[in-house]
Amino acid sequence: MTQDTEGQKQSTKRFKYTLLKTLFNFIKNMASEERIFSIGYTGARQIVKRAGRKIGLEISPHDLRRHAATYASRAGAPIEIVSKVLLRHANLSTTQRYLGKVSDTEASRWVENIFS
């Protein structure tokens, strides 16, 4: 069972028992400094915050998530794919709120691209 970073969704992933047992034993016997992913959400948040401050921005991992979704949507990815795969939202309406409103200029540009 896995859980997303916001702690609200759970999904079941299926793995062979022997694989899980091997991975568990490998990680259990590994020194913490040898671990590939030795940080959690708090550590990742600190890294993103620090990087943002270096370039004069106040950003969070959530800002990066929103930016990636907006970029994918504006690059032509269907909103259903952005919603279900990238953001893992249960309802499309959540994604529509999440991505915000489209400006008149952007809407006009999309209409021109569709009919040109």
C-alpha positions in Angstrom: 0.0 0.0 0.0 1.4 3.4 -0.9 0.3 6.9 0.2 0.7 10.2 -1.6 2.7 13.1 0.0 -0.5 14.9 1.1 -1.6 11.7 2.9 -5.0 11.6 1.4 -4.9 8.9 -1.2 -3.9 5.4 -1.0 -3.3 3.0 -3.8 -2.4 -0.6 -4.0 0.8 -1.7 -5.8 1.3 -5.4 -6.5 4.8 -6.9 -6.1 6.0 -10.5 -5.7 6.5 -11.4 -2.1 10.1 -12.5 -2.8 11.0 -9.1 -4.3 9.5 -7.3 -1.3 11.3 -9.5 1.2 14.6 -9.1 -0.6 14.3 -5.3 -0.7 13.2 -5.1 2.9 16.2 -7.1 4.0 18.5 -5.1 1.8 17.3 -1.8 3.2 17.1 -3.0 6.8 20.8 -4.0 6.7 22.0 -0.8 4.9 23.6 2.0 6.8 21.6 5.2 6.6 24.3 7.1 4.8 24.2 4.4 2.0 20.5 4.9 1.3 19.7 6.4 -2.1 16.5 8.1 -0.8 17.4 9.1 2.7 15.2 12.2 2.8 11.5 12.6 3.5 9.1 15.3 2.5 10.6 17.7 5.1 14.1 17.3 3.7 12.9 17.7 0.2 10.9 20.8 1.2 14.0 22.4 2.7 16.1 21.7 -0.4 13.5 23.3 -2.7 13.1 26.3 -0.3 16.9 26.8 -0.2 17.2 26.5 -3.9 14.4 29.1 -4.4 16.0 31.5 -2.0 19.3 31.3 -4.0 17.5 32.7 -7.0 15.2 35.1 -5.1 12.0 33.1 -5.1 9.9 31.7 -2.3 8.8 28.3 -3.6 7.7 25.0 -2.2 7.4 21.4 -3.6 3.7 22.1 -4.1 4.6 25.1 -6.4 6.8 22.8 -8.5 3.9 20.3 -8.7 1.5 22.9 -9.8 4.0 24.3 -12.4 4.6 20.8 -13.8 0.9 20.3 -14.2 0.3 23.7 -15.8 3.3 23.1 -18.2 2.0 19.7 -19.2 -1.5 21.0 -19.8 -0.3 24.0 -21.9 2.1 21.8 -23.8 -1.0 19.8 -25.0 -1.3 16.9 -22.6 -5.0 16.1 -22.2 -6.4 17.4 -18.9 -7.5 13.9 -18.0 -3.9 12.6 -18.2 -2.7 15.6 -16.2 -5.4 14.9 -13.6 -5.2 11.1 -13.3 -1.5 10.4 -14.0 0.5 13.5 -13.0 -1.6 14.9 -10.1 -3.4 11.7 -9.1 -6.7 13.6 -8.5 -9.8 11.5 -8.1 -12.0 14.2 -9.8 -11.3 16.2 -12.9 -13.0 19.2 -11.2 -10.1 19.3 -8.7 -7.6 19.6 -11.5 -9.6 22.3 -13.2 -9.5 24.4 -10.0 -5.8 23.5 -9.4 -4.7 24.7 -12.8 -6.5 28.0 -12.5 -8.2 30.1 -15.1 -7.1 30.6 -18.7 -6.5 34.2 -19.8 -8.4 35.7 -22.8 -5.1 36.0 -24.6 -4.2 32.3 -24.0 -7.7 31.2 -25.0 -7.5 33.2 -28.3 -4.1 31.7 -29.1 -5.4 28.1 -28.6 -8.4 28.8 -30.8 -6.2 30.2 -33.5 -3.9 27.2 -33.3 -6.9 24.8 -33.5 -8.4 26.5 -36.6 -5.2 27.3 -38.5 
